[in-house]
Amino acid sequence: MANSAQARKRARQAEKHHERNASYRSMFRTFVKKVLNAIKAGDKPTAEAAYKEVVSVIDKTANKGLLHKNKAARHKSRLNTRVRAM
């Protein structure tokens, strides 16, 4: 257990950040799955719409530091390639 007031505050902050990060990570995965499910179903208009949404979510996640910028770019590129190949 944290002994000093500073350590207790950092523990509280870490807990809040952990919850917020888990929420963004979950949202990122959910939106990626929407695109993949639309691709699997063969529904190109839905896949394109879902891709436009996921790009925003990926960028937000990368800007918050949850994803490295190159990993974010790789996800967007791979999803875009799969949507265009439909």
N, C-alpha and C positions, 0 to 999 in steps of 0.2 A: 504494500500500500504506500502511496505517496505521502511523504512526511511534511514537506514544506508547503506553504500556501501556493507557491509558484508551481510546484510539481502537481498539486491537486488540480489547479486550473488547467495545466497542460493535459492532464489525463481526461478532464471533462471535454476539452477542445478536441482531443484525439478521438473521443467517442463520437462526438457530433460529426467530425470529418469522415470517420469511418462509415457512419450511417448514410451520409450524403453521397459519398463515393460509391457505396454499394447500390444506391438508388440509380445513379447515373450509369453505372456498369450494367445493371439489369435492363435499363431502358435501351442502352446501346445494343445489347444482345437481342432484345425483343424486336427492335426495328430491323435488325439484320435478318432475323428469322422470317419476318413478314416478306422481305424481298425474296429470300430463298424459297419460301412456300409458293409465292406467286410464280417464280421461275419453274418450280417443279410442276405446278398446275398448268403451265403453258399459257398463262394469261399475261400477254405482253403489256397491255395498257395498265393493268394493276401493278405489274412489276416496275414499270417506269415511274408510276406515281409513288410507289413505296420507295424506290431508289432516291427520288428527289427529297423525300422526308428523311431518309437515313443519312444522306449527305450532311444535312444540318445537324443531326444528332451526333454524328461522328466528329464533325468539326468542333462542336461544343465540348465533347468529351476530351478531345485532344487539347483544346485551349485551357481546360481545367487541369491538365496534367495527368489525367487518368490513362491516356494512351499517348505513346510517343508519336510525334508528328509523322514519322515515316511509316509507322504501323497504320495510322489512320489513312494515309495516302494509299497504302497497299490494299487496305480493305475496300476503299472507294474504287480503286482501279479494278480489282478483281470482280467486284459486284457489277460494275459498269460493263466490263467485258462479257460477263455472263448474260446481262440484260440485252446487250446489243447482238449477241449470238443467237438470240431466240428467233 
